[in-house]
Amino acid sequence: MSTLPVIVAVDGSDDSLVALDWAFDAALVREAPLRVVHVWQYAAWAKPDVLPAGRPVPEDDPVLDRVRRYLEARVERPATEYVALEGEPAAVLPELGTAAQLLVLGSRGRGGFASLLLGSNGMAAARDAGCPVVVVPKPGRDGGASHDSRAAGDREGTPIDPGPRVVVGLQADSPDEATLSFAFAEAALRGARLQVVAAYTWPLHVWTAATAQIVPPSHDQDAVEAETRTLAEGVLAPFSERHPEVRAETHIAPGDAAGLLVSASRDANLVVVGRHRRRLLAPARMMGSVTHAVLLHAASPVAVVPPTPAEE
């Protein structure tokens, strides 16, 4: 097991305590230390023309004191460290990822509007951190009932078996190795099945310049689905060989990848998505529209996996 800690950010909100519970269990299953971090926005609280009376003392941090009391009754605990830092959370939190195997946050903290599904700090960490970032939603989110209910199964609506389940999105023609590796490892840690969701576009429409019209595709849907399945199974084969204990189930479905993953998140233990690789003409880090939508709407915790440094 890695000796790097699982880091969880807390701010005294109920959402951050939900994230703390998730991080606590993650540290136990990984046999890793747990680092609980509270980022003070002390300097930002003062008005420009008012000097602060003094800097906060980490030992007297009321947020960390609350966390200590919250965890003190638990018998089995990982080695736990409490850290108070000062700065802008959207800048400080991503930097914590350089010394963590996981960075865990609640979906929304004390700042922002109550209607927000994901706060700006969580968005910044998921986009910029150097380690996987897990965003834990408030309990009760339903995963978007309006999304395609067939996402949890295949085109015929095959139901999903009960039991622990990790979901991962797969773009069959452009797989993300880091995301798949994390998803298989996470399923192995949890003794969970891995549900691999691969979406394909249907119906296909082809634009012809000769007639200036959109014409129907030359392939039928079954052929497109079969080709997607063949690609997916080829991509997954080496990961299954490395993790024979993980039962991977490939679910191929037409439609929007984000909607399929959000629907599959209902009753899942975790949904795993990747962060966009940097491009020559777009060197800034980006999450991508699918990852962004899953973070906003998934019912389960979401892990955003950065590409390997070589890929970036």
C-alpha positions in Angstrom: 0.0 0.0 0.0 1.1 3.6 -0.7 2.4 5.5 2.3 1.0 8.8 0.9 -2.0 10.0 2.9 -5.6 10.3 2.0 -6.3 14.0 2.4 -9.7 15.4 3.1 -10.7 19.0 3.2 -13.1 20.1 5.9 -14.7 23.5 6.5 -17.2 22.8 9.3 -20.1 22.2 6.8 -22.2 19.1 6.9 -21.1 18.4 3.3 -17.5 18.2 4.4 -18.3 15.8 7.2 -19.9 13.5 4.6 -16.6 13.7 2.7 -14.7 13.0 5.9 -16.6 9.8 6.5 -15.8 8.7 2.9 -12.1 9.6 3.3 -11.9 7.8 6.7 -13.1 4.6 5.2 -10.8 5.0 2.1 -7.8 5.4 4.4 -8.7 2.3 6.4 -9.1 0.1 3.3 -5.8 1.4 1.8 -4.0 1.1 5.2 -3.0 4.7 4.6 -2.7 7.7 7.0 -5.5 10.2 7.0 -4.8 14.0 6.8 -7.6 16.3 7.7 -7.0 19.8 6.4 -8.9 23.0 7.1 -7.9 26.0 4.9 -8.4 29.3 6.6 -9.5 32.2 4.4 -8.4 34.5 7.2 -6.8 37.3 5.2 -9.7 37.4 2.8 -12.2 38.1 5.6 -10.7 41.4 6.5 -11.9 44.6 4.7 -9.1 46.2 2.6 -8.9 49.2 5.0 -8.9 47.1 8.2 -5.8 45.3 9.6 -6.5 41.8 11.0 -6.1 41.6 14.7 -3.9 38.5 14.5 -3.3 35.2 12.6 -5.4 32.1 13.5 -3.7 29.5 15.7 -4.0 26.0 14.2 -4.2 24.3 17.6 -7.3 26.4 18.3 -9.0 25.8 15.0 -12.7 25.2 15.9 -13.3 23.3 12.6 -10.6 20.8 13.4 -11.7 20.6 17.0 -15.2 19.5 15.8 -13.6 16.9 13.6 -11.6 15.5 16.5 -14.7 15.1 18.5 -16.6 13.7 15.6 -14.0 10.9 15.1 -12.9 10.2 18.7 -15.5 7.5 19.4 -14.4 5.3 16.5 -12.5 2.2 17.6 -10.7 1.4 14.4 -9.0 4.5 13.1 -6.2 5.2 10.6 -3.2 7.3 11.8 -4.8 10.8 11.6 -3.1 14.2 11.3 -4.9 17.5 11.6 -3.6 20.5 9.6 -4.7 24.1 9.4 -3.5 26.1 6.4 -4.1 29.7 5.4 -4.9 30.9 1.9 -7.4 30.7 -0.9 -8.9 27.2 -0.9 -9.3 27.0 -4.7 -5.5 27.6 -4.9 -4.4 25.6 -1.8 -6.4 22.5 -2.3 -5.1 21.5 -5.7 -1.5 21.8 -4.4 -2.3 19.3 -1.6 -2.6 16.7 -4.4 1.1 16.6 -4.9 1.6 14.8 -1.6 -1.6 12.6 -1.5 -2.8 9.4 -3.0 -6.4 10.8 -2.9 -7.9 14.2 -2.2 -11.4 14.1 -0.9 -13.9 17.0 -0.8 -17.6 17.5 -0.2 -19.6 18.7 -3.2 -20.3 22.1 -1.7 -18.9 23.9 1.4 -19.9 26.9 3.4 -19.3 29.4 0.6 -21.4 29.9 -2.5 -25.1 29.5 -3.0 -27.2 26.8 -1.5 -28.5 25.8 -5.0 -25.0 25.0 -6.3 -24.4 21.3 -6.8 -20.6 21.7 -6.9 -18.6 24.5 -5.3 -15.8 26.4 -6.9 -13.2 24.8 -4.6 -14.2 21.3 -5.7 -14.2 22.3 -9.3 -10.7 23.8 -9.0 -9.3 20.7 -7.2 -10.9 18.3 -9.7 -9.4 20.3 -12.6 -5.9 21.0 -11.2 -4.8 18.5 -8.5 -2.0 16.0 -9.4 -3.8 13.0 -7.7 -7.3 11.6 -8.1 -9.9 13.8 -6.5 -13.0 12.3 -5.0 -16.1 14.6 -4.7 -18.7 13.2 -2.3 -22.2 14.5 -2.9 -24.8 15.3 -0.3 -26.9 12.2 0.5 -30.2 12.0 -1.3 -29.1 13.1 -4.7 -31.0 10.8 -7.1 -28.7 10.8 -10.1 -31.0 12.7 -12.4 -34.1 10.6 -12.9 -34.7 12.4 -16.2 -31.6 10.7 -17.7 -31.8 7.5 -19.7 -32.8 4.8 -17.3 -31.2 2.2 -19.5 -27.7 3.4 -18.6 -27.4 0.9 -15.8 -27.9 -2.0 -18.3 -27.6 -2.4 -22.0 -29.9 -1.5 -24.9 -32.5 -4.0 -23.7 -32.5 -2.6 -20.2 -30.6 -5.5 -18.5 -30.8 -4.9 -14.7 -27.7 -4.6 -12.6 -27.0 -7.2 -9.9 -27.0 -6.0 -6.3 -23.7 -5.6 -4.4 -20.7 -3.2 -4.3 -20.2 -1.6 -7.7 -17.7 0.8 -9.2 -18.6 2.5 -12.5 -16.1 3.8 -15.0 -16.7 5.6 -18.3 -14.9 4.3 -21.4 -14.4 6.0 -24.7 -13.7 2.8 -26.7 -11.8 4.5 -29.5 -9.7 6.7 -27.2 -9.3 5.0 -23.8 -7.8 6.7 -20.8 -5.3 4.3 -19.3 -4.9 6.1 -16.0 -8.7 6.2 -15.4 -9.1 2.5 -16.2 -6.2 1.5 -14.0 -7.6 3.5 -11.1 -11.1 2.0 -11.6 -9.8 -1.6 -11.6 -7.7 -1.0 -8.5 -10.6 0.7 -6.7 -12.9 -2.2 -7.5 -10.3 -4.7 -6.2 -9.9 -2.7 -3.0 -13.6 -2.7 -2.4 -14.3 -6.3 -3.5 -16.7 -4.7 -6.0 -17.8 -5.4 -9.6 -16.7 -3.0 -12.2 -19.4 -1.6 -14.5 -17.8 -0.2 -17.7 -20.1 2.1 -19.5 -19.3 2.8 -23.2 -21.6 5.1 -25.1 -21.9 5.3 -28.9 -23.6 8.0 -31.0 -26.9 6.9 -32.5 -28.5 7.8 -34.8 -25.6 8.6 -37.1 -26.1 11.3 -39.7 -23.7 11.9 -42.6 -23.4 15.3 -44.3 -22.7 15.1 -48.0 -21.4 18.1 -49.8 -22.6 16.9 -53.2 -26.2 17.1 -52.3 -25.9 19.5 -49.3 -28.0 17.1 -47.3 -27.8 14.9 -44.2 -28.3 11.3 -45.3 -29.0 8.2 -43.2 -25.9 6.1 -42.1 -24.9 3.1 -44.2 -24.4 0.9 -41.0 -27.2 -0.3 -38.8 -27.3 0.2 -35.1 -26.4 -3.4 -34.2 -23.3 -3.2 -36.3 -22.2 0.0 -34.5 -22.9 -1.5 -31.1 -21.0 -4.7 -32.0 -18.0 -2.7 -33.1 -18.0 -0.6 -29.9 -18.2 -3.8 -27.9 -15.3 -5.3 -29.7 -13.2 -2.2 -29.2 -14.1 -2.0 -25.5 -13.3 -5.7 -24.8 -9.9 -5.3 -26.5 -9.1 -2.3 -24.3 -10.2 -4.0 -21.1 -8.4 -7.3 -21.6 -5.0 -6.3 -20.2 -6.6 -4.7 -17.2 -8.7 -7.8 -16.5 -5.5 -9.9 -16.7 -3.8 -7.7 -14.1 -6.9 -7.9 -11.8 -8.4 -11.3 -12.2 -10.3 -10.8 -9.0 -12.4 -8.0 -10.5 -15.5 -9.0 -12.5 -15.8 -6.3 -15.2 -19.1 -6.0 -16.9 -19.2 -4.0 -20.2 -22.4 -2.1 -20.9 -22.8 -0.6 -24.3 -25.6 1.9 -24.9 -26.5 4.6 -27.4 -26.8 8.2 -26.2 -25.0 10.8 -24.2 -22.0 9.5 -22.1 -22.7 11.9 -19.3 -26.3 10.9 -19.0 -25.5 7.2 -19.0 -22.9 7.6 -16.3 -25.2 9.7 -14.1 -27.9 7.2 -14.4 -25.5 4.4 -13.6 -24.3 6.3 -10.5 -27.5 5.4 -8.6 -26.7 2.9 -5.9 -23.0 2.8 -7.1 -20.2 3.1 -4.6 -18.1 5.2 -6.9 -18.1 6.6 -10.5 -14.7 7.1 -12.1 -14.1 9.6 -14.9 -10.9 11.0 -16.5 -9.7 14.5 -16.8 -8.8 15.7 -20.3 -5.3 15.4 -21.5 -3.6 18.7 -22.4 -3.6 19.5 -26.1 -1.1 21.5 -28.1 -3.6 24.2 -28.9 -5.3 24.0 -25.5 -2.4 23.7 -22.9 -4.6 24.6 -19.9 -6.0 21.8 -17.8 -9.6 21.0 -18.5 -12.1 18.5 -17.1 -14.2 18.0 -20.2 -18.0 18.3 -20.6 -18.7 14.7 -19.6 -16.7 14.9 -16.4 -18.2 18.2 -15.5 -21.7 17.0 -16.0 -21.1 13.8 -13.9 -19.6 15.9 -11.1 -22.7 18.1 -11.0 -25.3 15.4 -11.2 -24.1 11.9 -10.1 -25.7 10.3 -7.1 -22.6 8.6 -5.9 -19.1 9.9 -5.1 -17.1 10.7 -8.2 -13.4 10.2 -8.7 -11.7 12.5 -11.3 -8.4 10.9 -12.4 -5.7 13.1 -13.9 -3.7 11.8 -16.9 -0.2 10.5 -16.2 2.5 13.2 -16.4 3.7 11.8 -19.7 0.2 12.1 -21.2 -0.1 15.7 -19.9 
